[in-house]
Amino acid sequence: MNGAETKVDGRTITSSSDPTLRNAILHTLSHEGESGMDAPTLLQDINDAGIKLEYKGLLYKSLHILVNSRKLERFYSHKKCIAYRIRKE
């Protein structure tokens, strides 16, 4: 699969994904003020697609919630890029 880049408020999301997952990411990021209500849906889409999600730039609350739930693990590829991948259990 090829990576797809999507701009959100000047930030770039790169994911090995299909348009459905990319749309779910955009939907979640566009509702960051809703206490991460869409985070479970996003997590399910990521799990279903079995992909790695990379987010470049500042973090949104919903992505913090996913990391704090320990269902995704955070790793750093360089200072300004924070990437997420499915935690292997």
Summary of the structure (lengths in Angstrom):
residues: 89
radius of gyration: 11.7
end to end distance: 23.7
largest distance: 34.1
contacts: 242
relative contact order: 0.18
helix: 35%
strand: 33%
